[in-house]
Amino acid sequence: MGRAAIAVAVAGAAVLAGCTVQAPDGDGKRRSPVHIELPGDTPSPARTPADGDVDGDGPGTTAPAAPTAPTAPGDDKPSAAAVPPRVLWSRGDTGRDIRELQARLRQVAWLFDGPTGTYDDSTERAVSGFQGKRGLPRTGKTDTVTWQRLLRMTREPGTWDLYLMGGQPADPPDPRCRTGRVLCIDKTSRTLRWMIDGRTESTMAVRFGSSGTPTREGVFTVYWKSRDHVSTLYDSPMPYAMFFSGGQAVHYSPDFAARGYAGASHGCVNVRDEGAIAELYAQVRDGDKVVVSW
C-alpha cells in the first residue's frame, strides 16, 4: 500500500473513533486531528513541555497517571506529601509531663492555674492560644512542633514550679510519727500526713514560714483549736486553726490556695485545700501529737 493510501486509511480511522477535523490553518490547508508518522519520515524534534503540558505531548492530550502528590504548574517533580506532626499529649492525659507543659505555659502567661498534672479544658485553651499566636494550627493538642517551640521560649521548671499548687507525693513519715494520733509535717516534701497508729488517714500539701519567720521544728501537741480564728498580730483570718507552738498553728490559707508556693506564711503551717482541712479539723483533738521535721 502506498504512503498516500496509508494516510487516508489512518485519517479515516480517526474520524470513526470520534475525532473532528481541525479548522484550516493560516495557510488555508486543513490539518488532520492526529499526528501521523509515515514510513521514511524524519521524526519530529523533541519539545520541552509548556506550562500545563504534563506529559510533553501538547495541550489537550491525555496525561499519564497522576503523581502521588500534587505538583505546582510548570514543576514536573512531585513534592513530598506533608506529614502532620505527632501529637504528644491531648485532653484527658495525666502525669508529670503534663505538669511540665503547664509550668512552661505559665512562664509565657498562657496558663494561670495549676500545674495540676491533668490536661483539662484550660490547658487545651492555653495550648490553642499559644499555637494561634505563633501561626500554628490551633488544635489545642500538644504536638512535636508546638512542644519544640515552647521549649525554646521557656526554662526548665524546678520541683516547686511543677507542684506550685500542691499535688506532690509525700516522703516517708518521720519515725516519731509511727505511733499514736499524729499530725506528721514534712518540710522536705511540703506535706502533712494525718496518721493514727502508723496508718496514714489523709495527706495534703502545706506551706511554711519564710526565712524571717520560720516554722519551728520538733515534737509538739495541739493545745488549742479555733474554728474561725483571726490573727491579732497580723489581722488576717486563720480558719480551722490548730495551735501547736505559741502562735504557730496548722490552718487554712486562702493566699496559699490562690498563689501556691509563690508565697509563705508568718510561721504557721498553711493548708490550701479547705475541704481537706475541714475534715482534718473535725478529727483532730486537743493533745494530739504534732511532728515537724525535714
Secondary structure, DSSP 8 states (H G I E B T S, - for coil): --HHHHHHHHHHHHHHTT-------TTS----SS----TT----------TT-SSSS-TTS---S--SS---TT--S---------EEE-TT-BSHHHHHHHHHHHHTTS--S---SB--HHHHHHHHHHHHHTT----SSEEHHHHHHHHHHS----HHHHTTTS--------GGGSSSEEEEEETTTTEEEEEETTEEEEEEEEE-B-SSS----EEEE--EEEEEEE-TTT--EEEEEEEEETTEEEEE-HHHHHHGGGS-BSSSEEE--HHHHHHHHHH--TT-EEEEE-
